Amino acid sequence: MMSNINAKQTIDLHTRDEGEGNPLVLLHGFTGSGESMSQIAKSLPSRVISPDLIGHGLSPSPEALEYYRVESMVEQIRRIAESRVDGPISICGYSMGARLALSYASRYQDDINALIMIGGTPGIEDKHEADERARLDAQLAARIESEGIAKFASYWEALPMFASQLQLSSDLRINIRRIRLSQRPHAIANALRMGSTGMMSPMWEMLPELWIPTLLITGEYDVKFTGIAKRMEHILPRGKHVIISGVGHAAHTEDPKKVAECIKEFLRTHE
């Protein structure tokens, strides 16, 4: 059922807050939830704060599109950080969550110890390419609403960027699909419309000014995002790129142990 949240009302995201140690805010990707990040969360020696992003999981799913803008989502995450943590945080995100983490870091750099991006991008520089991406994502959003979440999930899982997930156990693939099928069609559609890479302002030009230690993680088979990360590593003042062998875009899902080890070592050095 759609939420009747007023456009001026504050959004409180459903959030898991577990463990002890230095706080790490962990952001899932599109069609996921805080639960979908649990494999690496349980392996980290940190206090892990994992919200369900707007329209995902158990968080509110308003009809008003403004809540799904990247800028609005950044402020929703900021509200969590301010209400739960007294001091700086580290922030880590996957895919859409990585773009949000970078957007957050660009705005609140002084309050962050470290930034970690798994399969992330600073956005699309070419305006025509960005507009085309936004147009295609808007078309897909309309399909989600008209055809339903199950048909969309089958389409999404068959994308080449997720082909390497066929190597996962059947139990894990079933769980990933369960989380995806639990999403509300109108909310996922709104998140795709407004959180599209084509809708975000590209952040390449601000990377030289981002002095936060930044870890960029990509999978060996994720050629596109590995290329993006290599370029980012050269631009960021304190960037480090790690490639996880034998995995694709969702490196944290396909090899959570290796990704967690990389994150632990990075945070040990920079927190």
N, C-alpha and C positions, 0 to 999 in steps of 0.2 A: 504493500500500500504506500502511496506517495505521501511524503511529509508535507505538512501545512505550515512549515516554519516561515515566519515573517522575514522579509528581505533584510530587515534591520537587526534581526536577532543574532546573538552570538552563537557560534557553533561550538559545541563540546564534542570532540572526537572520542570514540571508545578507545581506551588505551590500556595496554598491558604494561606493567611496571614491575620488573622482576630482577632479582639478584642484588649484589652489593658491589661497591667499588665506584670508580669514576663513571659518571653517566654517559651513555651512548644512546642517542636517538636513532632508531632504525626504521627506515621507510621502505615499504613494499612497492611493487610495481603495479601496473594497470591490470585489473581483474584479480588482484591478490588481496591479502589482508595481513594484519600483524601475525596471524598464525602461519602464513606462508613463509615467514622469516625465522620460524622457530628453530630450524635445524642449525643455523649458525648462532642464533641467540643463546642457545643452551651451551654452546662451546666457548663462549666469551667470558673472561673474568671481569665482567663489567656489570654495572647496573644498566640493564637494557630496557629502554622505554620504546614500545612499539605501538604506535597508533594505527587504527584502521582509518585510512584517508577518507576524505569526504566521498560519500556515495558508495563506499566499499565496506564489506564486513558488517559490523554492528554499529557503525557510525551513521549519523543522520543522512538522509537522501533527499534534500529539498528539490523542489522543481525549479527554483530561481537559478539561472545559469551563472550569475555573478559569484556564487559560492565556489564554483569549480575552476575559476581562473587561477593561474599559477600564483599570482600575487595574493589572492584570498587564501589559498592553501598554505602559503608561507606563513601568513599571520595566524592561521589555525594551529600550526606547529609551534609558532612562537608562544601562543597562549599556553600550550602544554609545558614548554620549557620554563616559562616564567612561574607557572603555578606549582611545578613539581621540583625544580632544581634551584638551589641557591648557589650560583656560580656558573662557570663556563661548562659547556657540553662539547662532546664530539658528536658528529652526525654522519650517518652512513645511509645511502640509498641505492636501490636497484632500479635501473631503467627509468620509468617515470619518477620513481622515488629519488633516483640520482639527480635528475634535473631539478627536482624540488630542493634537494640538499644543497646543490650548487647555488640555486636562487637564494636560499636561506643564508648561505655563507656570504654571498655577495652583499647582502643587506646587513647582516649582523656579525661581521667578521671579528669584531673585538670580543665577542662572547663565545667564540669557538676555539677549542684546542686543536682539533683535527677534522679533516673532511675526507670521506671515503666514498668513491663512486664505483658502482659495479654496473658495467654496461651502460654508461651515461654519455651524454653529449651536451655541449653548451648551446645547441640550437642550430638552426639552418640559416646560413648567412645570405644566400641568394633569395631575394624577395619573391621572385616568380616561383621558385622551388618551394618556398615556405607556403605561399598561397595555394599551390597545387596540393601540397600535403594536407593543409587545413581543409580543402575542398573534399578530398578523398576520405578523410576522417569523418567529416560531416555526413557524407553519403553512407559510410559504414555505421555511424551512429543511428541514422534513420532505419537502416536494416535491422539493427539490434532491436529497436522498438517495434518494428513491424513483424519480424520473424521470430523473436524470442531469444532467450539466452542460450538455450541448448544448441540451436543451429549455429549461433555465433561462436560458441565454445568449440564446436567441431571445426569451423573455419579457422579460428585463431590457432588452435593446436596444430593444424596442418601447415602453418607458415614455415618456410624454409629455416628461419632463424631458430625455430624450436625443434628441428629435425633430430638433433643429437639427444633430445630427451627420450627418444625411443630406447636408449640404452638403460634407462632407469628401471627400477623394479616395478612390477605391476601395481604393488601396493602404493608406492609413492606416486605413480602416475594417476591412480584412482583418487588419491587424496588431493592432488593438484586440481583435477577436474571437479571434485566435490566442492572445493573452495570457489572455483570459477562459476559453477552452476548455482551457487547460493547467492550470487549477486542479483541485484534488482535491475531489470533491463533499462528503465528510464534513467537510473543513476549512473550506470556504466556508460550509457549513451551521452549523458551530460558531461561526464568526466572526459570522454573521448573528444567531444566537441571543443571544450574549453581548455583541456589540458594537453591538446595535441601539440606535438613539436612544432607544427606549422603556426600555432597561435602564440608561442612564446617569443619574447624578444631575444634575439641571439646574444650570447654573453661572451663571445670570443674576445672582444676588445677589452673587457674588464679583467681577463685572466692575468695579465701582467701585474695587476694591482692586488691580486689575491695572495697574501703572504702566509696564509694558513698552510701548514703541512698537509699535502693532499695525496692520497693514494688512489690510483686508478687501476681497477681490476677488470680484465676482460678475458673471455674464453678464447682458446686457440682457434676454434672454428668460427668465431664471431668476427669475420674479416672486417666488416664495416666499422664496428665499434673499436676494434683493435687499432685500426688506422686513425680513428678520431683520438683515441687515448694517446697514441704515439705523438701526435701533433700537440695535444694538450700538455704532455710532459715537457716538451721543449719550450712552451710558452710560460707555463706556471713557474714562479720563482722557486717553489719548494715542492714540485710535483715528482711523483714516482709512479712508474707504470709496471705492473706485474701481469704476466700472461699465465693463465692456468691451463695446463696441457690437457688435451682430451675432452674438452667441454665446449659448449656453445654460449649463447647469450646469457642464460640464467646460470652463471658459474656457481653461485651460492647454493643452488638447488642440486646441480649435477655433481659437485665436489665440495660439499659444505665443510669437510674437515680441512682441506687445503686452503679454502678461502678464509676460514676462521683463523687458521695459523698465520696467514698473511696479515690479517687485521690485528691479531694479538701482538705480533711483533712490531707492527707500525705504531700501535697505541702505546706499547711499552716504551718506545723511543720518544714519542711526541706528547704524551699527556703530562 
